[in-house]
């Protein structure tokens, strides 16, 4: 299976052991990490079209919110599975367009809603660990 991360997000990089500082979450740092783990790094949502030609099976999209729907629709139209960060769209029109694209697509579309860094969840985790 071939997979990639589209874009970057500060919390994702904070959560990795490879990069703990949000100030280090840059396209350049993404390239460094990709090289370290034998992956490829691409810049911006427009690069998605080039990546799709590489035979990917799934993409993890975490570009800025206003680009979520566009990037997901491009991937779905290419028959690639999508894991998409919330919000999946920033307008009703984009949401409907993404829904329609997902319904006719060969690939699956999953929206992630990770709350593990929210203060309430951090509190609960600490309480359960002790």
C-alpha positions as CSV (number, residue, x, y, z in Angstrom):
1,X,0.0,0.0,0.0
2,X,1.3,3.5,-0.9
3,X,0.3,6.4,1.3
4,X,1.2,10.0,1.9
5,X,0.5,13.0,4.1
6,X,-0.8,16.0,2.2
7,X,0.3,19.2,3.8
8,X,1.4,19.5,7.4
9,X,-0.2,20.5,10.7
10,X,1.4,21.7,13.8
11,X,-0.3,19.4,16.2
12,X,0.6,16.4,14.1
13,X,4.2,17.3,14.2
14,X,4.0,18.0,17.9
15,X,2.7,14.5,18.5
16,X,5.6,12.8,16.7
17,X,8.8,12.0,18.4
18,X,10.7,13.3,15.5
19,X,9.6,16.9,15.8
20,X,8.4,18.3,19.1
21,X,8.4,22.1,18.5
22,X,5.5,23.7,16.5
23,X,8.0,26.3,15.2
24,X,9.7,23.5,13.4
25,X,6.6,22.5,11.5
26,X,7.5,23.9,8.0
27,X,7.5,22.5,4.5
28,X,11.3,22.2,4.8
29,X,11.0,20.2,8.0
30,X,8.4,18.0,6.3
31,X,11.0,17.3,3.6
32,X,13.6,16.4,6.2
33,X,11.3,14.0,8.0
34,X,10.2,12.5,4.7
35,X,13.8,11.8,3.8
36,X,14.5,10.4,7.2
37,X,11.7,7.8,6.9
38,X,12.1,7.1,3.2
39,X,9.0,8.9,2.2
40,X,8.3,11.8,-0.2
41,X,7.3,15.3,0.7
42,X,5.2,17.5,-1.5
43,X,4.2,21.2,-1.0
44,X,0.7,22.4,-1.0
45,X,-2.6,21.1,-2.3
46,X,-1.6,21.6,-5.9
47,X,1.1,19.0,-5.6
48,X,-1.6,16.5,-4.9
49,X,-2.3,16.0,-8.6
50,X,1.4,15.0,-9.1
51,X,1.3,12.6,-6.1
52,X,-1.8,10.9,-7.4
53,X,0.2,9.9,-10.5
54,X,2.6,8.1,-8.3
55,X,0.1,5.2,-7.7
56,X,-0.9,6.1,-4.1
57,X,-3.6,4.1,-2.4
58,X,-4.5,6.6,0.4
59,X,-3.7,10.1,1.3
60,X,-4.0,11.9,4.7
61,X,-5.0,15.4,4.0
62,X,-4.2,18.1,6.6
63,X,-3.8,21.3,4.6
64,X,-5.4,24.5,5.7
65,X,-9.2,24.2,6.3
66,X,-10.3,26.1,3.2
67,X,-8.4,23.6,1.0
68,X,-9.7,20.4,2.6
69,X,-12.7,19.8,0.2
70,X,-10.7,20.6,-2.9
71,X,-7.8,18.3,-2.1
72,X,-10.1,15.5,-1.0
73,X,-12.2,15.8,-4.2
74,X,-9.0,15.6,-6.3
75,X,-7.9,12.5,-4.5
76,X,-11.3,10.8,-4.7
77,X,-11.7,11.6,-8.3
78,X,-8.4,9.9,-8.9
79,X,-9.7,6.8,-7.1
80,X,-7.5,7.3,-4.0
81,X,-8.8,6.7,-0.4
82,X,-8.9,9.8,1.7
83,X,-8.4,10.5,5.5
84,X,-9.4,14.1,5.9
85,X,-9.0,16.3,9.0
86,X,-12.0,18.3,10.3
87,X,-13.7,20.3,9.1
88,X,-14.2,18.5,5.9
89,X,-15.4,21.7,4.2
90,X,-15.8,25.4,5.1
91,X,-18.9,26.1,3.1
92,X,-22.2,24.3,2.6
93,X,-21.5,24.2,-1.2
94,X,-18.1,22.6,-0.7
95,X,-19.6,20.1,1.8
96,X,-22.2,19.1,-0.7
97,X,-19.7,18.8,-3.5
98,X,-17.4,16.6,-1.4
99,X,-20.4,14.5,-0.4
100,X,-21.4,14.0,-4.0
101,X,-17.8,13.2,-5.1
102,X,-17.4,10.7,-2.3
103,X,-20.7,8.9,-3.2
104,X,-19.5,8.4,-6.8
105,X,-15.9,7.7,-6.1
106,X,-14.0,4.4,-6.1
107,X,-12.1,5.5,-2.9
108,X,-13.4,5.9,0.6
109,X,-13.5,9.2,2.5
110,X,-13.0,9.3,6.3
111,X,-13.1,12.5,8.4
112,X,-10.9,12.5,11.5
113,X,-12.0,14.3,14.6
114,X,-9.0,14.0,17.0
115,X,-9.6,15.6,20.3
116,X,-6.7,14.1,22.3
117,X,-5.0,17.5,22.8
118,X,-8.1,19.3,24.1
119,X,-7.7,20.2,27.7
120,X,-10.7,18.2,28.9
121,X,-9.4,15.0,27.3
122,X,-5.9,15.7,28.7
123,X,-7.4,16.1,32.2
124,X,-9.3,12.8,31.8
125,X,-6.2,11.0,30.6
126,X,-4.2,12.2,33.6
127,X,-7.0,11.2,35.9
128,X,-7.2,7.7,34.5
129,X,-3.4,7.2,34.5
130,X,-3.2,7.7,38.3
